[in-house]
Amino acid sequence: MQTKSTRTRVQRGETLKALTPRQARLVEAIAGRILPSTDTPGAIEAGALYYIDRALAGVYRSLLPHYRRGLRAIEKHAKAKFSASFLKLSENEQDAVLSALEAGQVEELSQGDEFFELLRSHVLEGVFGEPSHCGNRDLIGWRLVGFPGQQYGYPDPYIDKVVDLEPVACDGPPKKPAEA
Amino acid sequence: MSASIADICLVGVGAVGGILAKQLATAGLKVVAFERGPAIKREDYAGLDSISFIARPNTLEWVKNEPRIFRTNPKEPGAIRHGTSPFNALGGALLLWTGQASRFMPGDFKVYSNEVATGAAERAGIDLSDYDVVDWPIGYDDLEPYYERFEWEFGVSGASGMNPFAGPRRKPYPLPPLRTNAKMELFGAACRRLGYHPFNGPAAVLSEPYRPPPPYDTRMPERPACVYCGHCNHYGCHVSAKASTLYTAIPVALETGNVDLRANCKVASITTDDKGVATGVKYFDAQGGLQEQRARVVILSAFVFDNVRLLLLSKTGEKRFRNGLANSSGLVGKCFFGHGDMRIYGLFDDHIINAFIGPGSATMRIDDFNGNNFDHTGLGFIRGGTMGASGDGTPISRMDVVPPGMRSWGREYKEYFARYYTRTFDIHMAPETLPRRDNRVDLDPRRRDPWGLPLPRVTFAFHENEKRMHRFLAGIAEGILHEAGASKVWTELPRPAPTRQCGGTRMGSDPRKSVVNEYCQTHDVPNLFIVGSSVFPTMSGYPATATIAALAYRTAEYITRQRDWFR
């Protein structure tokens, strides 16, 4: 199901800028385990993959070799442990691979724990960051946790109250509500 | 002006440099002001962009070029670290600060007299023989008028008289406190029940539209009130309610016509003549060409790292400057310190807190455990820190805040973050660190910045006094969060690197034991001044900004009185 969703997105014309299609499918599958889709959307729907791809083509350019090496090691490890590509594993098996990586116990990669932390941070940045960086689509991340986004300000301190504002995103400094 | 001799060469135009430029240029002195970063614009800093400012600050143009080396063990080479102080742009780190604008307390200037000479340290049960604790050569009363000028020119919101531990003040804060939010309410109520003394911490964030009245500098522009967007710490203020010299003192300075601002110009060394007098600076211009500017007075107003680095880089073959300029004491770079920032987190099932709503500068605080405000007998340490309700931030700032034992990804993490992002706040504190000579800044032997200058290298560790203090203060803060009704509480002790760095060009009256005198003038080179937190002989449990601003006003006044220097 995760591969299918990747295919749809790639076919939708969102061209990759740094990752190969195969690497992209892996990153997306990993993102789906780091912040899974449950009764609410997760990292896949938020487009964390596209956040990461754009960043790897830009300011995170120097990290691209780490991604290549790390993703290769994850695939090798999946094949060694479960005789299949990471993409074909069950959720539990995928989690087992990622847990091993997190613990630095993927022998195919030295400092795998650091690569896991990099992946985890980047996926969450792709979910909870500003949509101007290509992630957090439909403000999925902000809706999930109850953050109303790049508001100009808050006329009410919302003490012991749910903030009932529609989340907003903007590119550049926020405009005064009257000017918007 | 460039070919001639300027009255003043100013190295760094941030908080300190902005104030100095305004005061000196207003007195009619011709100032050449060097800023190694760009003249940053509102569009560059006011975007409320947590990816750029929180997740990847190292990639910002204003951060990436000036890293430092950090190590705790002097036998190791150390690792490259970036920080937003120094912030290499016009206006400096005041663009990104939270606005905490407390004055130091009177006792902060007299730690040796109050706590070492009296035997208080001994009674506390701490051996301070590896530390180098001294008094400041000046006291709170010397700085009081200048604190006042800072508060009234930049607009500080606060509740005068509410903090029983604060020093006496001639005038109240110019503005009432900022609006109360949920974390301030919960923290304040819990502290009152515990018998502590919560107060609205002063913030250089406007609670009402403001322009300084006479007799203060009425040329400062009027600015609007805070809108409580919550993007304070690490962000530029999109309404300019948070004080920064970029849109206050610097434009006023430029308006005088006496300031030649050279942005994107990086000073490489201070030049001296054979009499040991400073003659100006050498600098890289925006195209990278090495240029020289002569001046009657040179003022270092960069951050700690560059103040020290420039002195060390400006050594000459001459005996007295062999170990660096103004370093006859051997203390340049020594007695470096900073806060050991700690956070104590609380999750609340019974309250919705929405901690992302401003004000963001920990504006409900207690000083019951700051400085020498409490009895340390038998506690094993001296000094302490202020603490306050904090925990502001977008989800990007908070996504790594996970209780111990919980996996920071997966379904459980998602459910946890979805539930508690709006139901958490933390107590932030910045406990004081005592000075030691082995905590220091020098030049890295190998690694260089983009201009080819050696990177500053920090060697620093927290020692027994700090470690015991951190544990004690964590216990107090955990108690407050429990009292406030938190269902889960945990502590994050300081990371190895200190924050809000100070020291390295210590102030004192004895030239053998300090680098500058009470007017921030170097003992060895009379026309060389260093202004900023690098001159602090001891620090405080507070951020440094109000105090460095006060020192800048006081130093400017001293320099402008030396009329014969500029004839």
Interface residues (C-beta under 8 A of the other chain):
Chain A: R33 I34 L35 P36 T38 T40 G42 V59 Y60 D95 L98 R120 S121 V123 L124 E125 F128 G129 E130 S132 H133 G141 W142 L144 V145 G146 F147 Q150 Q151 Y152 G153 Y154 P157 Y158 I159 D160 K161 V162 V163 C170 D171 G172 P173 P174
Chain B: R42 E43 A46 G47 L48 D49 S50 I51 A55 R56 T59 R179 T180 N181 A182 E185 C226 V227 Y228 C229 G230 H238 V239 H351 I352 N354 F356 I357 G358 T394 P395 I396 M399 D400 S408 W409 G410 R411 Y413 K414 E415 F417 A418 Y421 T422
